[in-house]
Amino acid sequence: QVQLVESGGGLVQPGDSLRLSCAASGVTFTRYSMAWFRQAPGKEREFVAAISQRTGSTPYADFAKGRFTISKDNVKKTVILQMNSLKPEDTAVYSCAASATVLMSQLRSPSAYNYWGQGTQVTVSS
């Protein structure tokens, strides 16, 4: 049974950093592309970043470029989202997702992922 568990969220001030982790179990991790999505209250879920198991490419949402970094540790079966220079508009529930079959063209699409974690709350406020 596939399970994804996020951790690392919290309350931080603008300009601070957070490191989110997503631990996977029940999967052959090297076969999975992984992604982070976020959802703020009253808004739709939006893509943050992904890492392709096929090519290792790491597409980012425009708001994440230069501030967020996604990485994958195949030994620890963990995907990390390092978030720097956080802004109040980054406040959201951040969820990781996994898929063994997502195409490169679909990495940004939530519907392409069949496994999801419960999410971790990130609040950026002074």
MOQUIRA-V596135 format. One record per residue. PSI is psi in whole degrees, -180 to 180 (999 if undefined). OMEGA is omega in degrees with one decimal (* if undefined). Layout:
psi: <PSI:PSI>
omega: <OMEGA:OMEGA>
//
This chain:
psi: <127:134:133:129:117:154:166:-5:173:-171:122:168:157:136:-15:176:154:149:109:141:148:113:130:144:157:15:155:93:-34:-16:-3:134:145:152:160:136:164:156:119:158:130:4:162:158:136:150:140:-58:158:163:125:132:-21:-46:-15:4:153:85:148:151:154:-39:-19:-20:130:-13:-35:148:128:140:160:128:103:-24:-46:-5:51:142:136:142:106:122:121:163:50:146:158:-33:-6:-6:124:171:125:128:143:156:154:147:140:-8:2:136:161:-38:-11:2:-27:-2:121:-34:-13:-9:134:-4:136:147:178:-21:157:136:131:123:124:112:145:999>
omega: <-178.1:177.6:175.8:-177.8:179.1:174.5:174.2:179.1:178.5:178.6:179.8:178.4:176.0:-178.3:180.0:178.8:172.7:177.6:178.5:177.3:175.6:-179.3:-178.0:173.6:179.2:-179.0:166.6:-163.2:-176.5:-178.6:-172.0:164.4:-176.0:-179.6:170.9:172.8:176.2:178.5:176.7:-179.4:177.9:-179.1:177.2:174.8:179.9:-179.8:176.1:-177.3:178.4:173.3:-175.6:177.8:-177.0:-172.4:-175.1:179.9:-174.4:174.6:179.4:167.9:-178.2:-177.8:-177.2:-176.5:179.0:179.9:-176.7:176.3:176.8:177.2:-174.0:177.5:-175.6:178.6:-179.1:-178.0:-175.8:171.2:-173.7:169.5:175.8:-177.2:179.7:177.1:-176.1:-178.7:178.0:179.9:173.5:179.2:-177.0:167.2:-178.2:-178.0:173.3:-177.2:-177.4:174.7:176.9:-172.5:-176.4:177.7:179.7:-178.4:-175.5:-172.0:-176.9:-173.3:178.8:-176.0:-179.7:-176.2:-176.4:176.0:-176.5:170.8:-178.1:178.8:176.4:-175.0:172.4:178.9:179.9:-174.8:175.9:*>
//
